[in-house]
Amino acid sequence: MTSGVLDRRGPASLAGQRAVVTGAARGIGSRIAVELALAGAHVTVLDVRDPAETVAEIVEQGGSAAGRRADITDRAGIAAAIAEAAGPQQRLDALVTCAAVYGDTVAIDELPESEVDFVLGVNVKGTLWCINGALPFLRGHNSRVVCIGSVAGKVGACWPARITWPAKGQCTRS
């Protein structure tokens, strides 16, 4: 197993613990899932995209993982996926919510209400549904919930004009 940010033999060992990471098919969620597994946790990778690549990476490095598609905007569906992740012990030690969308980057006077509803449905309600679904399995022991956000929620984007995000992640106007 390669060495990650967390050393599974050290004080940050997560051996024997169960974690769920949403939005973990790619990006930050994927990296968090891999690091948790490298530290010894069994990680359930949930995403609307196919999580197979993240699960395979974890298993190839000697970690323990399962994955399935799950839509966090579906309250009952995400609750069922999280309950499955809790396993026969009906226990979770960590929930990390990384699933999020950015939405259309248009001038505010061009922003359709449906787009606002979509972004809030994923980023706000979806996160709440994940926490709500996990609570029964997190209570009663030293568990953690970590909600990953974006600086875009605090500082916004380049709103006066349409924007694009090049591979380097820099904001440019078009």
N, C-alpha and C positions, 0 to 999 in steps of 0.2 A: 504494500500500500504506500502510495507516495505521501510525503509530508505536506500537510495543508496548513492553514492558519492556526487551526486547533490541533494540538498533539493529543492523540487518543490515549497515550500512556500517562500523560501529565495530569495536573489538577483540573484541566478542562475536559477530562474524559466524560463521554456521554454513554459509555458502555451500558447496555441494558435499557436504555431509554428509547421512547417512541416519539417521533416528531412528524408533523404534517407541515408541508410547505406548499402554498398555493402559488400559481403563476410560475411554476418551476420547470416548465419545458424548455425554457431558454433564459438568457440574461441573468439578472441578479438573483432571481429565484432559483435558477439552476445551480449557480455557484454556491448559494447558501445551502441547498440540499446536499451537494457534494461535500462541502465542509462539515456539515453535521454528521453525515455518514462516515467521513474519514475520522471523526472524533469518536465514533463508536455507536451512534444512534441508529436505530432502524428508522428509515425515512420513507414516508409516503409522499410521493410526488403527484400533485394535482394540478391540472391545467385544462383549458378548453382545447389546447393543442395536444397532439400525441406526446406523452411524456417518456416514450420508450428510449430516446437518446440519453436523457439524463439518468434514467434507471440503469441503462447499460453501462454508462460511464462509472456509476457508483459500484456496480457489481464487478466490473473489470478491475477496479482498484481494491477489491476485497471487502467492500461495504455491503450493507444490507438495505435493500430498497424494494418498494412496490410502487406502481404507478397506475393511474387511471385518468381518463378524461372526466372533468367535472366543471360545470358552469356555476360560478359563485353567485350568479344572479338568480339561480333556481334554489330557493330556500330549502325546500324539502330534499332536493337532489344533493346539495352540498352537505346537508346534515347526514344523509345516508352514507355519502363517501367518507366523511369524517368518522362516523360510527364504525364503518368497516375498518378504517385505519387504526382505531383504538384496539382492535384485535380481541382475542378471547379474554384478556385481562380487563377490557373496558377501561383503559387508562391511556392518557397522553401526557407527555412531559413538556411538550413544546408545540405551539402553533405559530407559524411564521406566515403572515399574509403578504404576498408580493404581487398577487394578481392585480393588474391595473391597466387602464387605457388612457391615452392622451386625448384622443378625439380630434376632430377637424381643427386645423389651425387657420381660422378665417377671422376677418374683422368682426367685432362683436355685433355690429348691425347686420351682418350676414349670417350669424349663428342661428341655425334652426333649433327650435325647442326640442325636437326629437334627439338631436345630438347631445344637448345638455342632459336630457333624461337618461341617455345611454351612458354617458360618462359618470353621472352620479349613481346610476344603478350598479355599475361595476365597482367604482372606487369607494363609494360610501356604503350603500346598502349591501353590496356583496361582501365587503369586509365585516360588516355587522352580522350577516348571516353566517359567516365562517366562525366568528367568535361565539355566537349563539349556539351553533351546532357543536362546538368543541367544549363548551363549559361543563357539561355533565362529566366529561372524561378528564378534565383538568383540575377539578375541585378536589380538595382533601389531601393534596401533597404539594411539594415545592415545584409547581409547574410555572411555565412562562408563556406569555403571548407577546409577540413582536410584530408590529405593523409597520411595514416598509412604505414610506411615502416618497414624494418627489419634491424637489425644490420648486418645481413649476407651480405647485399649490400655494407657495408662499410669494414667489416673485413674478409668477405669470410668464407669459411668453412675449414675443415681439408682436403684440396685438394689432397695432395700427395697420399692418399689411399682412397679406398671406405670407406664411413662412415655410421654409423647408429645412430639414435636418440632414445635413450631409453626414457621411460616415464618421467624420471626426467629432460629431455631436455639437458643432458650432451652429448658432442661429444665424441664418442669412435671410434677407428679404428677397422676395421674387416679384 
